[in-house]
């Protein structure tokens, strides 16, 4: 039976993984919160790996606040880069396959076609730079690895754009949403299912993959669809702007090409609008 460690288990992706595998009897999962296992503490990682033999480690621990990362550079790099390096070192020592979750923000957005895995990276904010350094550490320190870049994650859990829109929509807040950035909203439940599929597959196709839902949207498009699919929200409270000032720069275009993961693992992502419908249904019924 495969034994899988999941770090950062209080985050939205890890919670989605827990839902996906809750009835799975063919694999054993150990979920650890950041309080129980800090990826910045290599000795603690070593201690845990020395007491249990893990076949896989899925690293969902991350500093993801893009705005605050600009001023919290040290802690952002400590978690997203050095933390990944610590796990990679320990995974290599214990012959554990490492899954590292990365981001579309490793790109600068200076294109109009979806990014493939071989495209040049050039992050334009601290968060993207820290995740790219984490990618590089994983490549250098752990041969048995999968790096998965994803984009615009949301779910029924945690703090994310979807839940923020619903909260303000129900309060009747007038919202101005940017059209400056184009990417793909991605349901974290779909990413969780893709990761579990890869663990089950055993094809050893180590390396870098892109995963997102299908299609593309601006943040305004995403907000409009949320309001459209939620009957109690009034879309007249939404306005768009082509200039929205933020502390951190964002890539203007960061759509990911997912051909490689489709062909290698036979994973077929859903269209982002259809996947949004599934999450909204979950929120409505809980």
Order of alpha helices (4+ residues) and beta strands (2+ residues): beta-alpha-beta-alpha-beta-alpha-alpha-alpha-beta-alpha-beta-beta-alpha-beta-beta-beta-alpha-beta-beta-alpha-beta-alpha-alpha
